[in-house]
Structure formats: C-alpha cells, structure tokens
Amino acid sequence: MRTSLRVGTAAAVAVAAVLTGGTAGATPPGPGVTAKLISQKTVGDTDYVVREITVPPGQATGWHYHDGPLYAFVRQGTLSHFDSTCASDGVYDQGDFVQEPAGPGHVHIGRNLGDTPLVLDVLYVLPHGSPFSEDAPNPGCAFE
C-alpha cells in the first residue's frame, strides 16, 4: 500500500516511477521526462540507487512496476499516482513522501497534471542488477 507523509522540511528520498525496461506494448515516459543519477551503492545482493526524476507539466512516467520497493520525496510540484485499475491511489504534493511496493502486481503510472515541473528524489532498493523499472502496457485506462 502506498503511504504519504506531509513534512515541512526538505529531506529526501524518493518516488515514482520511471524509465527502463522493455515489455511489448509498454507505454514509454512522456517527452522531457528525465532522470539524473545522484548516488549508487551495492550491499550484498541489493542495489541502493538515488535518482532525481523530473516530469514536465502534462507528462507521465509511463506504465511500469519495480522489482524492489521504491521510496520518493516530492521536492517540487504534485505527483498524481494511478494504479492498474485506472483509479487515483494518491496525490502527493511538495514535501510528501511516497512508497511503492515491488512486483508486477503493482503496475502504476505517475502523472504531472500541474503547471510546474514535478521533481522527485527517488531511492530504489533493487535486487542487484535489476533495471530501475519494468515497462508495462496500459491496462486499459483512457490516459497514458
């Protein structure tokens, strides 16, 4: 289950979602969605990766899931998060934290429905060598 916590200070780790993989019929991220590597460390069989994700106004991450849990901090803008039933499962504003569970049973999309860029600080906790995300086809929603 995704959780949100309102905080008043900038701190930071993590969210939504994002940009690699390769399933037929997958929905790619929207134009201008970018990711910047901040830090990466492998401990045992687990990769810990921090990235900054920017989603321009009107764009989305594309449908995807993660092979490990993901934790995000909304540094700027608003993240509108939708699950595979096409229902909103959260709206996260600046200062909120987001948690996404792992696995193909948790397909989702992050959308920026606002008029300012959405900037996320994202911590990926992945099995060693896994991609940041696995692309998934649109589950039948009227949006991408």
N, CA, C and O atoms as a GROMACS GRO file, in nm:
protein
  576
    1MET      N    1   0.084  -0.117   0.000
    1MET     CA    2   0.000   0.000   0.000
    1MET      C    3   0.089   0.124   0.000
    1MET      O    4   0.191   0.127   0.068
    2ARG      N    5   0.050   0.224  -0.074
    2ARG     CA    6   0.126   0.348  -0.081
    2ARG      C    7   0.090   0.434   0.039
    2ARG      O    8  -0.025   0.438   0.083
    3THR      N    9   0.190   0.504   0.091
    3THR     CA   10   0.165   0.591   0.204
    3THR      C   11   0.218   0.730   0.177
    3THR      O   12   0.311   0.747   0.098
    4SER      N   13   0.159   0.828   0.241
    4SER     CA   14   0.202   0.965   0.226
    4SER      C   15   0.223   1.025   0.363
    4SER      O   16   0.147   0.996   0.456
    5LEU      N   17   0.324   1.108   0.378
    5LEU     CA   18   0.355   1.176   0.499
    5LEU      C   19   0.384   1.319   0.462
    5LEU      O   20   0.467   1.343   0.375
    6ARG      N   21   0.322   1.413   0.524
    6ARG     CA   22   0.347   1.555   0.497
    6ARG      C   23   0.463   1.596   0.586
    6ARG      O   24   0.460   1.572   0.707
    7VAL      N   25   0.565   1.658   0.530
    7VAL     CA   26   0.676   1.709   0.609
    7VAL      C   27   0.704   1.852   0.566
    7VAL      O   28   0.679   1.888   0.451
    8GLY      N   29   0.755   1.933   0.657
    8GLY     CA   30   0.777   2.073   0.627
    8GLY      C   31   0.921   2.102   0.588
    8GLY      O   32   0.950   2.215   0.549
    9THR      N   33   1.010   2.008   0.597
    9THR     CA   34   1.148   2.035   0.563
    9THR      C   35   1.189   1.953   0.443
    9THR      O   36   1.134   1.847   0.415
   10ALA      N   37   1.287   2.006   0.373
   10ALA     CA   38   1.338   1.930   0.260
   10ALA      C   39   1.433   1.827   0.316
   10ALA      O   40   1.530   1.862   0.385
   11ALA      N   41   1.410   1.708   0.290
   11ALA     CA   42   1.494   1.596   0.328
   11ALA      C   43   1.489   1.511   0.207
   11ALA      O   44   1.468   1.564   0.097
   12ALA      N   45   1.506   1.380   0.218
   12ALA     CA   46   1.480   1.320   0.097
   12ALA      C   47   1.506   1.186   0.044
   12ALA      O   48   1.621   1.155   0.015
   13VAL      N   49   1.423   1.117   0.031
   13VAL     CA   50   1.438   1.004  -0.055
   13VAL      C   51   1.308   0.982  -0.124
   13VAL      O   52   1.206   0.982  -0.055
   14ALA      N   53   1.302   0.966  -0.234
   14ALA     CA   54   1.227   0.901  -0.320
   14ALA      C   55   1.115   0.879  -0.409
   14ALA      O   56   1.035   0.837  -0.326
   15VAL      N   57   1.052   0.876  -0.518
   15VAL     CA   58   0.941   0.813  -0.586
   15VAL      C   59   0.951   0.786  -0.732
   15VAL      O   60   1.051   0.791  -0.804
   16ALA      N   61   0.822   0.757  -0.764
   16ALA     CA   62   0.760   0.718  -0.878
   16ALA      C   63   0.827   0.692  -0.986
   16ALA      O   64   0.787   0.765  -1.076
   17ALA      N   65   0.868   0.657  -1.003
   17ALA     CA   66   0.848   0.583  -1.108
   17ALA      C   67   0.921   0.600  -1.233
   17ALA      O   68   0.935   0.714  -1.279
   18VAL      N   69   0.975   0.486  -1.299
   18VAL     CA   70   1.022   0.570  -1.407
   18VAL      C   71   1.072   0.494  -1.527
   18VAL      O   72   0.986   0.434  -1.592
   19LEU      N   73   1.191   0.487  -1.566
   19LEU     CA   74   1.223   0.482  -1.707
   19LEU      C   75   1.303   0.369  -1.769
   19LEU      O   76   1.384   0.403  -1.855
   20THR      N   77   1.293   0.247  -1.741
   20THR     CA   78   1.364   0.149  -1.823
   20THR      C   79   1.283   0.021  -1.830
   20THR      O   80   1.178   0.011  -1.767
   21GLY      N   81   1.330  -0.073  -1.902
   21GLY     CA   82   1.260  -0.199  -1.912
   21GLY      C   83   1.230  -0.229  -2.056
   21GLY      O   84   1.290  -0.169  -2.146
   22GLY      N   85   1.135  -0.321  -2.082
   22GLY     CA   86   1.108  -0.350  -2.220
   22GLY      C   87   1.002  -0.454  -2.245
   22GLY      O   88   1.035  -0.562  -2.295
   23THR      N   89   0.880  -0.428  -2.214
   23THR     CA   90   0.772  -0.520  -2.240
   23THR      C   91   0.697  -0.477  -2.366
   23THR      O   92   0.675  -0.358  -2.386
   24ALA      N   93   0.657  -0.570  -2.449
   24ALA     CA   94   0.580  -0.536  -2.568
   24ALA      C   95   0.454  -0.462  -2.528
   24ALA      O   96   0.388  -0.499  -2.432
   25GLY      N   97   0.422  -0.358  -2.602
   25GLY     CA   98   0.303  -0.279  -2.573
   25GLY      C   99   0.322  -0.182  -2.459
   25GLY      O  100   0.226  -0.121  -2.413
   26ALA      N  101   0.444  -0.168  -2.412
   26ALA     CA  102   0.471  -0.080  -2.300
   26ALA      C  103   0.446   0.065  -2.337
   26ALA      O  104   0.453   0.103  -2.454
   27THR      N  105   0.418   0.145  -2.236
   27THR     CA  106   0.399   0.288  -2.258
   27THR      C  107   0.525   0.360  -2.213
   27THR      O  108   0.563   0.351  -2.096
   28PRO      N  109   0.591   0.430  -2.303
   28PRO     CA  110   0.715   0.499  -2.267
   28PRO      C  111   0.686   0.624  -2.186
   28PRO      O  112   0.573   0.674  -2.186
   29PRO      N  113   0.788   0.676  -2.116
   29PRO     CA  114   0.770   0.802  -2.047
   29PRO      C  115   0.740   0.912  -2.148
   29PRO      O  116   0.777   0.903  -2.265
   30GLY      N  117   0.672   1.017  -2.102
   30GLY     CA  118   0.639   1.129  -2.189
   30GLY      C  119   0.763   1.209  -2.227
   30GLY      O  120   0.869   1.194  -2.167
   31PRO      N  121   0.749   1.295  -2.328
   31PRO     CA  122   0.861   1.378  -2.372
   31PRO      C  123   0.913   1.465  -2.258
   31PRO      O  124   0.835   1.524  -2.183
   32GLY      N  125   1.043   1.472  -2.246
   32GLY     CA  126   1.104   1.558  -2.147
   32GLY      C  127   1.121   1.498  -2.009
   32GLY      O  128   1.180   1.562  -1.922
   33VAL      N  129   1.070   1.376  -1.986
   33VAL     CA  130   1.090   1.311  -1.856
   33VAL      C  131   1.236   1.272  -1.847
   33VAL      O  132   1.288   1.202  -1.935
   34THR      N  133   1.304   1.318  -1.741
   34THR     CA  134   1.447   1.292  -1.728
   34THR      C  135   1.480   1.232  -1.593
   34THR      O  136   1.405   1.245  -1.496
   35ALA      N  137   1.594   1.165  -1.588
   35ALA     CA  138   1.645   1.106  -1.464
   35ALA      C  139   1.794   1.137  -1.453
   35ALA      O  140   1.869   1.124  -1.550
   36LYS      N  141   1.834   1.178  -1.335
   36LYS     CA  142   1.975   1.210  -1.308
   36LYS      C  143   2.022   1.123  -1.192
   36LYS      O  144   1.962   1.125  -1.084
   37LEU      N  145   2.130   1.048  -1.214
   37LEU     CA  146   2.185   0.963  -1.108
   37LEU      C  147   2.252   1.050  -1.002
   37LEU      O  148   2.335   1.135  -1.034
   38ILE      N  149   2.214   1.028  -0.877
   38ILE     CA  150   2.273   1.103  -0.765
   38ILE      C  151   2.374   1.015  -0.691
   38ILE      O  152   2.484   1.060  -0.660
   39SER      N  153   2.336   0.891  -0.662
   39SER     CA  154   2.422   0.802  -0.585
   39SER      C  155   2.384   0.657  -0.611
   39SER      O  156   2.268   0.626  -0.640
   40GLN      N  157   2.483   0.568  -0.600
   40GLN     CA  158   2.457   0.426  -0.620
   40GLN      C  159   2.552   0.345  -0.533
   40GLN      O  160   2.671   0.374  -0.528
   41LYS      N  161   2.498   0.244  -0.464
   41LYS     CA  162   2.579   0.159  -0.378
   41LYS      C  163   2.520   0.019  -0.378
   41LYS      O  164   2.398   0.004  -0.367
   42THR      N  165   2.604  -0.081  -0.389
   42THR     CA  166   2.560  -0.220  -0.379
   42THR      C  167   2.609  -0.276  -0.247
   42THR      O  168   2.726  -0.266  -0.213
   43VAL      N  169   2.515  -0.336  -0.173
   43VAL     CA  170   2.548  -0.402  -0.047
   43VAL      C  171   2.493  -0.543  -0.057
   43VAL      O  172   2.372  -0.563  -0.064
   44GLY      N  173   2.582  -0.641  -0.059
   44GLY     CA  174   2.538  -0.779  -0.076
   44GLY      C  175   2.470  -0.795  -0.211
   44GLY      O  176   2.529  -0.764  -0.314
   45ASP      N  177   2.346  -0.844  -0.210
   45ASP     CA  178   2.271  -0.865  -0.334
   45ASP      C  179   2.171  -0.754  -0.363
   45ASP      O  180   2.078  -0.773  -0.441
   46THR      N  181   2.189  -0.638  -0.299
   46THR     CA  182   2.093  -0.529  -0.313
   46THR      C  183   2.160  -0.402  -0.365
   46THR      O  184   2.264  -0.361  -0.315
   47ASP      N  185   2.098  -0.341  -0.467
   47ASP     CA  186   2.143  -0.212  -0.519
   47ASP      C  187   2.059  -0.102  -0.457
   47ASP      O  188   1.936  -0.110  -0.457
   48TYR      N  189   2.125  -0.001  -0.403
   48TYR     CA  190   2.059   0.119  -0.349
   48TYR      C  191   2.096   0.233  -0.444
   48TYR      O  192   2.214   0.267  -0.458
   49VAL      N  193   1.996   0.290  -0.508
   49VAL     CA  194   2.021   0.393  -0.608
   49VAL      C  195   1.932   0.513  -0.579
   49VAL      O  196   1.812   0.499  -0.557
   50VAL      N  197   1.993   0.632  -0.579
   50VAL     CA  198   1.916   0.755  -0.563
   50VAL      C  199   1.924   0.830  -0.696
   50VAL      O  200   2.032   0.855  -0.749
   51ARG      N  201   1.805   0.866  -0.748
   51ARG     CA  202   1.797   0.944  -0.872
   51ARG      C  203   1.702   1.061  -0.854
   51ARG      O  204   1.609   1.057  -0.773
   52GLU      N  205   1.727   1.165  -0.930
   52GLU     CA  206   1.634   1.277  -0.938
   52GLU      C  207   1.554   1.259  -1.066
   52GLU      O  208   1.611   1.250  -1.175
   53ILE      N  209   1.421   1.255  -1.053
   53ILE     CA  210   1.333   1.238  -1.167
   53ILE      C  211   1.257   1.368  -1.188
   53ILE      O  212   1.202   1.424  -1.094
   54THR      N  213   1.255   1.416  -1.312
   54THR     CA  214   1.180   1.538  -1.345
   54THR      C  215   1.076   1.503  -1.451
   54THR      O  216   1.108   1.446  -1.555
   55VAL      N  217   0.951   1.539  -1.423
   55VAL     CA  218   0.840   1.515  -1.515
   55VAL      C  219   0.780   1.652  -1.550
   55VAL      O  220   0.724   1.718  -1.462
   56PRO      N  221   0.790   1.694  -1.676
   56PRO     CA  222   0.734   1.824  -1.715
   56PRO      C  223   0.582   1.827  -1.701
   56PRO      O  224   0.517   1.722  -1.697
   57PRO      N  225   0.524   1.947  -1.692
   57PRO     CA  226   0.379   1.960  -1.686
   57PRO      C  227   0.312   1.884  -1.802
   57PRO      O  228   0.357   1.891  -1.916
   58GLY      N  229   0.204   1.813  -1.771
   58GLY     CA  230   0.128   1.741  -1.873
   58GLY      C  231   0.188   1.608  -1.916
   58GLY      O  232   0.133   1.543  -2.005
   59GLN      N  233   0.299   1.566  -1.855
   59GLN     CA  234   0.365   1.442  -1.895
   59GLN      C  235   0.350   1.335  -1.787
   59GLN      O  236   0.301   1.362  -1.677
   60ALA      N  237   0.394   1.212  -1.820
   60ALA     CA  238   0.381   1.099  -1.728
   60ALA      C  239   0.502   1.007  -1.739
   60ALA      O  240   0.581   1.017  -1.834
   61THR      N  241   0.516   0.920  -1.641
   61THR     CA  242   0.629   0.826  -1.636
   61THR      C  243   0.613   0.708  -1.731
   61THR      O  244   0.711   0.640  -1.761
   62GLY      N  245   0.493   0.684  -1.778
   62GLY     CA  246   0.464   0.560  -1.850
   62GLY      C  247   0.427   0.454  -1.748
   62GLY      O  248   0.467   0.462  -1.632
   63TRP      N  249   0.350   0.353  -1.790
   63TRP     CA  250   0.308   0.245  -1.701
   63TRP      C  251   0.427   0.156  -1.671
   63TRP      O  252   0.503   0.121  -1.762
   64HIS      N  253   0.445   0.120  -1.545
   64HIS     CA  254   0.560   0.039  -1.506
   64HIS      C  255   0.540  -0.019  -1.366
   64HIS      O  256   0.442   0.010  -1.298
   65TYR      N  257   0.636  -0.102  -1.326
   65TYR     CA  258   0.647  -0.151  -1.188
   65TYR      C  259   0.794  -0.164  -1.156
   65TYR      O  260   0.879  -0.149  -1.244
   66HIS      N  261   0.824  -0.194  -1.031
   66HIS     CA  262   0.963  -0.205  -0.986
   66HIS      C  263   0.989  -0.343  -0.927
   66HIS      O  264   0.899  -0.404  -0.868
   67ASP      N  265   1.112  -0.393  -0.944
   67ASP     CA  266   1.149  -0.524  -0.890
   67ASP      C  267   1.182  -0.520  -0.741
   67ASP      O  268   1.198  -0.624  -0.678
   68GLY      N  269   1.191  -0.400  -0.687
   68GLY     CA  270   1.214  -0.381  -0.544
   68GLY      C  271   1.135  -0.260  -0.500
   68GLY      O  272   1.083  -0.186  -0.584
   69PRO      N  273   1.124  -0.237  -0.369
   69PRO     CA  274   1.048  -0.121  -0.322
   69PRO      C  275   1.115   0.009  -0.362
   69PRO      O  276   1.236   0.016  -0.384
   70LEU      N  277   1.034   0.112  -0.372
   70LEU     CA  278   1.081   0.244  -0.411
   70LEU      C  279   1.028   0.344  -0.308
   70LEU      O  280   0.914   0.332  -0.261
   71TYR      N  281   1.112   0.442  -0.274
   71TYR     CA  282   1.074   0.546  -0.179
   71TYR      C  283   1.106   0.680  -0.244
   71TYR      O  284   1.215   0.697  -0.300
   72ALA      N  285   1.013   0.774  -0.238
   72ALA     CA  286   1.035   0.901  -0.306
   72ALA      C  287   0.994   1.019  -0.218
   72ALA      O  288   0.910   1.007  -0.130
   73PHE      N  289   1.056   1.131  -0.245
   73PHE     CA  290   1.025   1.256  -0.180
   73PHE      C  291   0.990   1.355  -0.290
   73PHE      O  292   1.066   1.372  -0.385
   74VAL      N  293   0.875   1.421  -0.279
   74VAL     CA  294   0.833   1.518  -0.379
   74VAL      C  295   0.900   1.651  -0.344
   74VAL      O  296   0.860   1.720  -0.251
   75ARG      N  297   1.002   1.685  -0.420
   75ARG     CA  298   1.076   1.808  -0.395
   75ARG      C  299   1.004   1.930  -0.452
   75ARG      O  300   1.010   2.039  -0.394
   76GLN      N  301   0.936   1.910  -0.565
   76GLN     CA  302   0.866   2.022  -0.630
   76GLN      C  303   0.748   1.968  -0.707
   76GLN      O  304   0.754   1.858  -0.762
   77GLY      N  305   0.638   2.044  -0.712
   77GLY     CA  306   0.523   2.007  -0.791
   77GLY      C  307   0.430   1.909  -0.720
   77GLY      O  308   0.436   1.894  -0.598
   78THR      N  309   0.346   1.844  -0.799
   78THR     CA  310   0.248   1.749  -0.748
   78THR      C  311   0.249   1.623  -0.833
   78THR      O  312   0.241   1.630  -0.956
   79LEU      N  313   0.259   1.508  -0.767
   79LEU     CA  314   0.254   1.378  -0.833
   79LEU      C  315   0.113   1.324  -0.821
   79LEU      O  316   0.061   1.309  -0.711
   80SER      N  317   0.051   1.294  -0.934
   80SER     CA  318  -0.078   1.223  -0.938
   80SER      C  319  -0.046   1.079  -0.974
   80SER      O  320   0.006   1.053  -1.082
   81HIS      N  321  -0.077   0.987  -0.885
   81HIS     CA  322  -0.037   0.846  -0.896
   81HIS      C  323  -0.160   0.761  -0.923
   81HIS      O  324  -0.262   0.777  -0.855
   82PHE      N  325  -0.152   0.672  -1.021
   82PHE     CA  326  -0.266   0.588  -1.059
   82PHE      C  327  -0.224   0.442  -1.062
   82PHE      O  328  -0.113   0.410  -1.105
   83ASP      N  329  -0.312   0.353  -1.018
   83ASP     CA  330  -0.284   0.210  -1.021
   83ASP      C  331  -0.345   0.145  -1.145
   83ASP      O  332  -0.402   0.214  -1.230
   84SER      N  333  -0.331   0.015  -1.156
   84SER     CA  334  -0.374  -0.055  -1.277
   84SER      C  335  -0.525  -0.066  -1.294
   84SER      O  336  -0.572  -0.119  -1.394
   85THR      N  337  -0.603  -0.018  -1.197
   85THR     CA  338  -0.748  -0.012  -1.214
   85THR      C  339  -0.789   0.123  -1.272
   85THR      O  340  -0.908   0.150  -1.289
   86CYS      N  341  -0.692   0.206  -1.303
   86CYS     CA  342  -0.711   0.342  -1.356
   86CYS      C  343  -0.756   0.440  -1.249
   86CYS      O  344  -0.785   0.556  -1.280
   87ALA      N  345  -0.761   0.396  -1.124
   87ALA     CA  346  -0.803   0.483  -1.015
   87ALA      C  347  -0.683   0.556  -0.957
   87ALA      O  348  -0.572   0.502  -0.952
   88SER      N  349  -0.705   0.678  -0.913
   88SER     CA  350  -0.602   0.751  -0.841
   88SER      C  351  -0.579   0.682  -0.708
   88SER      O  352  -0.674   0.657  -0.633
   89ASP      N  353  -0.454   0.651  -0.678
   89ASP     CA  354  -0.423   0.593  -0.548
   89ASP      C  355  -0.339   0.689  -0.464
   89ASP      O  356  -0.278   0.649  -0.365
   90GLY      N  357  -0.336   0.815  -0.506
   90GLY     CA  358  -0.269   0.916  -0.426
   90GLY      C  359  -0.233   1.039  -0.506
   90GLY      O  360  -0.200   1.032  -0.624
   91VAL      N  361  -0.242   1.153  -0.439
   91VAL     CA  362  -0.193   1.280  -0.493
   91VAL      C  363  -0.093   1.330  -0.390
   91VAL      O  364  -0.128   1.351  -0.274
   92TYR      N  365   0.030   1.351  -0.433
   92TYR     CA  366   0.140   1.384  -0.344
   92TYR      C  367   0.196   1.521  -0.380
   92TYR      O  368   0.240   1.544  -0.493
   93ASP      N  369   0.193   1.611  -0.283
   93ASP     CA  370   0.240   1.747  -0.304
   93ASP      C  371   0.383   1.765  -0.254
   93ASP      O  372   0.439   1.675  -0.192
   94GLN      N  373   0.439   1.880  -0.283
   94GLN     CA  374   0.574   1.913  -0.237
   94GLN      C  375   0.584   1.883  -0.087
   94GLN      O  376   0.498   1.924  -0.009
   95GLY      N  377   0.692   1.812  -0.050
   95GLY     CA  378   0.712   1.776   0.090
   95GLY      C  379   0.658   1.641   0.130
   95GLY      O  380   0.686   1.594   0.240
   96ASP      N  381   0.582   1.576   0.042
   96ASP     CA  382   0.526   1.444   0.072
   96ASP      C  383   0.627   1.333   0.038
   96ASP      O  384   0.713   1.348  -0.048
   97PHE      N  385   0.613   1.223   0.110
   97PHE     CA  386   0.687   1.101   0.080
   97PHE      C  387   0.593   1.001   0.015
   97PHE      O  388   0.474   0.998   0.045
   98VAL      N  389   0.648   0.919  -0.073
   98VAL     CA  390   0.571   0.817  -0.143
   98VAL      C  391   0.646   0.685  -0.129
   98VAL      O  392   0.769   0.682  -0.136
   99GLN      N  393   0.572   0.576  -0.109
   99GLN     CA  394   0.630   0.443  -0.106
   99GLN      C  395   0.557   0.358  -0.210
   99GLN      O  396   0.434   0.356  -0.214
  100GLU      N  397   0.634   0.289  -0.293
  100GLU     CA  398   0.575   0.198  -0.393
  100GLU      C  399   0.624   0.056  -0.367
  100GLU      O  400   0.745   0.034  -0.358
  101PRO      N  401   0.533  -0.038  -0.355
  101PRO     CA  402   0.573  -0.177  -0.334
  101PRO      C  403   0.627  -0.239  -0.463
  101PRO      O  404   0.606  -0.186  -0.573
  102ALA      N  405   0.696  -0.348  -0.449
  102ALA     CA  406   0.760  -0.416  -0.562
  102ALA      C  407   0.668  -0.517  -0.628
  102ALA      O  408   0.573  -0.568  -0.568
  103GLY      N  409   0.699  -0.545  -0.755
  103GLY     CA  410   0.637  -0.656  -0.824
  103GLY      C  411   0.537  -0.621  -0.931
  103GLY      O  412   0.481  -0.511  -0.932
  104PRO      N  413   0.515  -0.715  -1.024
  104PRO     CA  414   0.425  -0.692  -1.136
  104PRO      C  415   0.279  -0.677  -1.095
  104PRO      O  416   0.196  -0.635  -1.177
  105GLY      N  417   0.245  -0.708  -0.972
  105GLY     CA  418   0.110  -0.686  -0.922
  105GLY      C  419   0.086  -0.541  -0.880
  105GLY      O  420  -0.022  -0.506  -0.833
  106HIS      N  421   0.189  -0.457  -0.898
  106HIS     CA  422   0.180  -0.317  -0.857
  106HIS      C  423   0.213  -0.224  -0.973
  106HIS      O  424   0.294  -0.132  -0.959
  107VAL      N  425   0.151  -0.248  -1.088
  107VAL     CA  426   0.170  -0.162  -1.205
  107VAL      C  427   0.106  -0.027  -1.176
  107VAL      O  428  -0.003  -0.019  -1.119
  108HIS      N  429   0.175   0.080  -1.215
  108HIS     CA  430   0.127   0.214  -1.186
  108HIS      C  431   0.185   0.314  -1.285
  108HIS      O  432   0.272   0.281  -1.366
  109ILE      N  433   0.134   0.436  -1.278
  109ILE     CA  434   0.185   0.547  -1.359
  109ILE      C  435   0.185   0.672  -1.272
  109ILE      O  436   0.095   0.693  -1.191
  110GLY      N  437   0.286   0.753  -1.290
  110GLY     CA  438   0.292   0.883  -1.224
  110GLY      C  439   0.268   0.991  -1.327
  110GLY      O  440   0.329   0.991  -1.434
  111ARG      N  441   0.177   1.083  -1.296
  111ARG     CA  442   0.144   1.190  -1.391
  111ARG      C  443   0.163   1.326  -1.327
  111ARG      O  444   0.139   1.344  -1.207
  112ASN      N  445   0.207   1.423  -1.408
  112ASN     CA  446   0.216   1.560  -1.364
  112ASN      C  447   0.100   1.636  -1.428
  112ASN      O  448   0.108   1.676  -1.544
  113LEU      N  449  -0.006   1.654  -1.353
  113LEU     CA  450  -0.124   1.722  -1.404
  113LEU      C  451  -0.120   1.871  -1.372
  113LEU      O  452  -0.214   1.945  -1.404
  114GLY      N  453  -0.011   1.916  -1.310
  114GLY     CA  454   0.003   2.056  -1.272
  114GLY      C  455   0.068   2.139  -1.382
  114GLY      O  456   0.088   2.093  -1.494
  115ASP      N  457   0.101   2.264  -1.346
  115ASP     CA  458   0.162   2.354  -1.444
  115ASP      C  459   0.307   2.387  -1.413
  115ASP      O  460   0.366   2.475  -1.475
  116THR      N  461   0.367   2.316  -1.316
  116THR     CA  462   0.509   2.330  -1.287
  116THR      C  463   0.575   2.194  -1.296
  116THR      O  464   0.509   2.092  -1.278
  117PRO      N  465   0.706   2.190  -1.324
  117PRO     CA  466   0.774   2.060  -1.330
  117PRO      C  467   0.763   1.985  -1.196
  117PRO      O  468   0.771   2.044  -1.089
  118LEU      N  469   0.744   1.854  -1.206
  118LEU     CA  470   0.744   1.765  -1.090
  118LEU      C  471   0.886   1.714  -1.073
  118LEU      O  472   0.944   1.659  -1.166
  119VAL      N  473   0.942   1.732  -0.954
  119VAL     CA  474   1.078   1.685  -0.927
  119VAL      C  475   1.071   1.590  -0.807
  119VAL      O  476   1.023   1.627  -0.700
  120LEU      N  477   1.120   1.469  -0.828
  120LEU     CA  478   1.118   1.365  -0.726
  120LEU      C  479   1.260   1.323  -0.693
  120LEU      O  480   1.343   1.309  -0.784
  121ASP      N  481   1.291   1.302  -0.566
  121ASP     CA  482   1.414   1.237  -0.524
  121ASP      C  483   1.373   1.094  -0.492
  121ASP      O  484   1.291   1.070  -0.403
  122VAL      N  485   1.431   0.998  -0.563
  122VAL     CA  486   1.383   0.860  -0.558
  122VAL      C  487   1.494   0.766  -0.510
  122VAL      O  488   1.606   0.769  -0.562
  123LEU      N  489   1.462   0.682  -0.412
  123LEU     CA  490   1.550   0.576  -0.366
  123LEU      C  491   1.494   0.444  -0.414
  123LEU      O  492   1.382   0.406  -0.380
  124TYR      N  493   1.572   0.373  -0.495
  124TYR     CA  494   1.536   0.240  -0.543
  124TYR      C  495   1.613   0.138  -0.458
  124TYR      O  496   1.733   0.153  -0.437
  125VAL      N  497   1.544   0.036  -0.408
  125VAL     CA  498   1.605  -0.074  -0.334
  125VAL      C  499   1.577  -0.198  -0.417
  125VAL      O  500   1.469  -0.257  -0.409
  126LEU      N  501   1.677  -0.238  -0.496
  126LEU     CA  502   1.654  -0.338  -0.600
  126LEU      C  503   1.744  -0.460  -0.586
  126LEU      O  504   1.855  -0.450  -0.535
  127PRO      N  505   1.695  -0.575  -0.630
  127PRO     CA  506   1.786  -0.690  -0.641
  127PRO      C  507   1.902  -0.649  -0.733
  127PRO      O  508   1.880  -0.582  -0.834
  128HIS      N  509   2.022  -0.690  -0.698
  128HIS     CA  510   2.141  -0.649  -0.774
  128HIS      C  511   2.124  -0.675  -0.924
  128HIS      O  512   2.089  -0.785  -0.967
  129GLY      N  513   2.149  -0.571  -1.002
  129GLY     CA  514   2.144  -0.583  -1.147
  129GLY      C  515   2.008  -0.558  -1.209
  129GLY      O  516   1.995  -0.559  -1.332
  130SER      N  517   1.906  -0.535  -1.128
  130SER     CA  518   1.771  -0.511  -1.182
  130SER      C  519   1.762  -0.372  -1.245
  130SER      O  520   1.834  -0.281  -1.204
  131PRO      N  521   1.675  -0.356  -1.345
  131PRO     CA  522   1.652  -0.222  -1.401
  131PRO      C  523   1.577  -0.136  -1.299
  131PRO      O  524   1.518  -0.188  -1.205
  132PHE      N  525   1.580  -0.005  -1.320
  132PHE     CA  526   1.509   0.086  -1.230
  132PHE      C  527   1.359   0.058  -1.231
  132PHE      O  528   1.293   0.068  -1.127
  133SER      N  529   1.306   0.023  -1.348
  133SER     CA  530   1.166  -0.012  -1.357
  133SER      C  531   1.146  -0.108  -1.473
  133SER      O  532   1.232  -0.121  -1.561
  134GLU      N  533   1.033  -0.176  -1.471
  134GLU     CA  534   0.994  -0.267  -1.578
  134GLU      C  535   0.873  -0.206  -1.648
  134GLU      O  536   0.771  -0.181  -1.584
  135ASP      N  537   0.885  -0.182  -1.778
  135ASP     CA  538   0.773  -0.125  -1.853
  135ASP      C  539   0.654  -0.220  -1.853
  135ASP      O  540   0.670  -0.342  -1.850
  136ALA      N  541   0.536  -0.161  -1.857
  136ALA     CA  542   0.412  -0.240  -1.861
  136ALA      C  543   0.317  -0.174  -1.961
  136ALA      O  544   0.323  -0.053  -1.980
  137PRO      N  545   0.229  -0.253  -2.023
  137PRO     CA  546   0.132  -0.192  -2.113
  137PRO      C  547   0.025  -0.115  -2.035
  137PRO      O  548   0.001  -0.142  -1.917
  138ASN      N  549  -0.037  -0.022  -2.100
  138ASN     CA  550  -0.151   0.049  -2.042
  138ASN      C  551  -0.257  -0.057  -2.011
  138ASN      O  552  -0.294  -0.133  -2.100
  139PRO      N  553  -0.306  -0.062  -1.888
  139PRO     CA  554  -0.404  -0.166  -1.850
  139PRO      C  555  -0.546  -0.136  -1.901
  139PRO      O  556  -0.640  -0.204  -1.860
  140GLY      N  557  -0.561  -0.038  -1.987
  140GLY     CA  558  -0.693  -0.009  -2.042
  140GLY      C  559  -0.747   0.126  -1.998
  140GLY      O  560  -0.866   0.154  -2.014
  141CYS      N  561  -0.661   0.210  -1.942
  141CYS     CA  562  -0.704   0.342  -1.896
  141CYS      C  563  -0.714   0.438  -2.015
  141CYS      O  564  -0.644   0.421  -2.116
  142ALA      N  565  -0.800   0.536  -2.003
  142ALA     CA  566  -0.821   0.634  -2.111
  142ALA      C  567  -0.704   0.732  -2.122
  142ALA      O  568  -0.700   0.813  -2.214
  143PHE      N  569  -0.610   0.725  -2.029
  143PHE     CA  570  -0.492   0.814  -2.030
  143PHE      C  571  -0.365   0.729  -2.029
  143PHE      O  572  -0.370   0.609  -2.001
  144GLU      N  573  -0.254   0.792  -2.060
  144GLU     CA  574  -0.125   0.723  -2.052
  144GLU      C  575  -0.030   0.804  -1.970
  144GLU      O  576   0.085   0.763  -1.951
   0.00000   0.00000   0.00000
